[in-house]
Amino acid sequence: MTARILAVARDGAHRFSKQPVEEITLLEGLGVEGDAHAGVTVKHRSRVARDPTQPNLRQVHLLHAELLGELAARGFTVRPGDIGENVLTEGLDLLALPTGTRLRLGGSAIVEVTGLRNPCAQLDRFQPGLMQAVLDRAPDGTLVRKAGVMGVVLRGGTLRVGDAIGVDIPAGEHRALAPV
């Protein structure tokens, strides 16, 4: 299966869910045009409170649609944009990518994967039990966060449903994704 974009979403206000739209525009070094999390420095409220000068490593949130299927099988109803992702993907194991992977999205955009989205209590306010449902344990006992990955925009462009996703894995030793 070729990796592709299933949905795109944005929201200009700091709300949990984002609104699915026909297309989004990624702006180099900033993020999603018209989204509350776009900017050079961190926009996530708790991170701004700690240090508003931190670089924004969370310009774009990507989530794998396979998680929505897994959640549906467990009785949750989660639609595109519901848990705050900007790009819903299909056919790509986002969680297995190493830090620094570059994703070619649509005709021209490039997003560099910076790390994992760390699930938070807002998930349970959206649907009780959802936070636990997006966490798991690996065979060695380490915590597995399944709420998607975050990235920064290296090259802008417009993304639409059905656009292809290309993957460029960085050369050299790979660093596993960690929460950002």
C-alpha positions as CSV (number, residue, x, y, z in Angstrom):
1,M,0.0,0.0,0.0
2,T,1.2,3.5,-0.9
3,A,1.2,5.8,2.1
4,R,-1.2,8.7,1.6
5,I,-3.1,11.5,3.4
6,L,-6.6,10.5,4.5
7,A,-7.6,13.9,6.1
8,V,-6.3,17.3,6.9
9,A,-7.4,19.6,9.7
10,R,-6.6,22.9,11.4
11,D,-8.0,25.3,14.0
12,G,-7.1,28.9,14.7
13,A,-8.1,28.6,18.4
14,H,-6.5,26.5,21.2
15,R,-9.1,23.7,21.3
16,F,-8.6,20.0,21.6
17,S,-10.1,19.0,18.3
18,K,-9.3,20.5,14.9
19,Q,-11.8,21.0,12.0
20,P,-11.3,18.8,8.9
21,V,-10.9,20.9,5.8
22,E,-10.4,20.3,2.0
23,E,-6.8,21.4,2.2
24,I,-4.1,22.9,4.4
25,T,-1.1,24.9,3.6
26,L,2.2,24.2,5.4
27,L,4.4,27.3,5.9
28,E,8.2,26.7,6.0
29,G,9.5,27.1,9.6
30,L,6.0,27.9,11.0
31,G,3.5,25.0,10.6
32,V,-0.1,24.9,9.4
33,E,-1.4,28.3,8.1
34,G,-4.3,29.4,10.2
35,D,-3.6,26.9,13.0
36,A,-3.1,28.0,16.6
37,H,0.0,25.9,16.9
38,A,1.9,27.6,14.0
39,G,5.0,29.6,14.9
40,V,8.7,29.5,15.3
41,T,8.5,29.2,19.1
42,V,6.4,26.8,21.1
43,K,2.6,27.4,21.1
44,H,1.4,24.6,23.4
45,R,0.0,26.3,26.4
46,S,1.8,24.3,29.1
47,R,5.1,24.6,27.3
48,V,4.6,28.4,26.8
49,A,4.1,28.7,30.6
50,R,7.5,27.0,31.2
51,D,9.5,28.8,28.6
52,P,7.9,30.8,25.7
53,T,11.3,31.0,23.8
54,Q,11.5,27.2,23.2
55,P,11.6,26.3,19.5
56,N,8.4,24.9,18.2
57,L,9.1,21.2,17.5
58,R,5.3,20.6,17.3
59,Q,4.3,22.6,14.2
60,V,2.5,19.7,12.6
61,H,0.7,16.7,14.3
62,L,0.5,13.6,12.2
63,L,-1.6,10.6,13.2
64,H,-2.0,7.2,11.6
65,A,-5.5,6.2,10.7
66,E,-4.8,2.7,11.8
67,L,-5.1,4.0,15.4
68,L,-8.7,5.1,14.7
69,G,-9.6,1.6,13.6
70,E,-8.0,0.2,16.7
71,L,-9.9,2.6,18.9
72,A,-13.2,1.8,17.1
73,A,-12.6,-1.9,17.9
74,R,-12.4,-0.9,21.5
75,G,-15.7,1.1,21.4
76,F,-14.4,4.6,20.9
77,T,-15.7,7.0,18.2
78,V,-12.8,9.1,17.0
79,R,-13.1,10.9,13.6
80,P,-10.5,12.8,11.6
81,G,-9.3,15.9,13.6
82,D,-11.0,14.8,16.8
83,I,-7.7,14.4,18.8
84,G,-6.0,17.4,17.3
85,E,-4.1,16.0,14.4
86,N,-3.4,18.1,11.3
87,V,-2.6,15.2,9.0
88,L,-4.3,11.8,9.1
89,T,-2.1,9.2,7.3
90,E,-2.7,5.7,6.0
91,G,-0.2,3.0,5.1
92,L,2.7,4.4,7.1
93,D,4.0,3.2,10.5
94,L,4.6,6.7,11.9
95,L,5.6,5.4,15.4
96,A,8.4,3.3,13.9
97,L,10.2,6.2,12.2
98,P,13.4,7.5,13.6
99,T,13.8,11.0,14.7
100,G,14.8,13.2,11.7
101,T,12.8,11.3,9.2
102,R,11.7,13.6,6.4
103,L,8.2,13.1,5.0
104,R,7.4,14.4,1.5
105,L,3.8,15.4,1.6
106,G,1.8,16.2,-1.5
107,G,3.5,17.9,-4.3
108,S,6.2,19.9,-2.5
109,A,5.9,20.0,1.3
110,I,8.6,18.4,3.6
111,V,8.0,17.8,7.3
112,E,10.8,16.6,9.5
113,V,9.7,14.3,12.3
114,T,10.8,15.6,15.7
115,G,9.2,13.2,18.1
116,L,6.1,11.6,19.6
117,R,3.0,13.4,20.8
118,N,2.7,12.8,24.5
119,P,-0.9,11.8,25.3
120,C,-2.5,14.0,28.0
121,A,-5.5,14.2,30.2
122,Q,-7.5,16.1,27.6
123,L,-8.0,12.8,25.8
124,D,-10.1,11.6,28.8
125,R,-12.1,14.8,28.8
126,F,-12.9,14.1,25.2
127,Q,-13.9,10.5,25.8
128,P,-13.4,8.7,29.2
129,G,-10.7,6.0,28.9
130,L,-9.2,7.4,25.7
131,M,-5.8,8.3,27.2
132,Q,-5.2,4.8,28.4
133,A,-6.4,3.4,25.0
134,V,-3.6,5.3,23.3
135,L,-0.9,4.0,25.6
136,D,0.5,0.5,25.6
137,R,3.5,-1.5,26.9
138,A,6.2,-3.0,24.7
139,P,7.3,-6.6,25.6
140,D,10.2,-5.1,27.6
141,G,7.8,-3.1,29.7
142,T,8.5,0.4,28.2
143,L,5.6,2.7,27.6
144,V,4.4,3.0,24.0
145,R,2.7,6.3,23.1
146,K,0.4,5.8,20.1
147,A,-1.1,9.3,19.7
148,G,1.0,10.2,16.6
149,V,4.1,12.1,15.8
150,M,5.1,15.8,15.7
151,G,7.2,17.6,13.1
152,V,8.5,20.8,11.7
153,V,8.0,22.2,8.2
154,L,11.2,22.3,6.2
155,R,9.4,23.2,2.9
156,G,5.9,24.5,2.6
157,G,3.2,23.4,0.3
158,T,-0.5,22.5,0.1
159,L,-1.8,19.2,1.3
160,R,-5.1,17.5,0.2
161,V,-6.9,14.3,0.9
162,G,-5.4,11.5,-1.3
163,D,-1.9,13.1,-1.6
164,A,1.0,10.7,-1.5
165,I,3.5,10.5,1.3
166,G,7.1,9.8,0.6
167,V,9.6,8.8,3.4
168,D,13.3,9.7,3.6
169,I,15.0,7.9,6.5
170,P,18.1,9.8,7.8
171,A,21.5,8.2,7.2
172,G,23.6,6.9,10.1
173,E,22.6,5.7,13.5
174,H,18.8,6.1,14.1
175,R,17.4,7.7,17.2
176,A,14.1,6.3,18.4
177,L,11.3,8.8,18.7
178,A,10.8,10.4,22.2
179,P,8.0,12.8,23.4
180,V,8.4,16.4,22.3
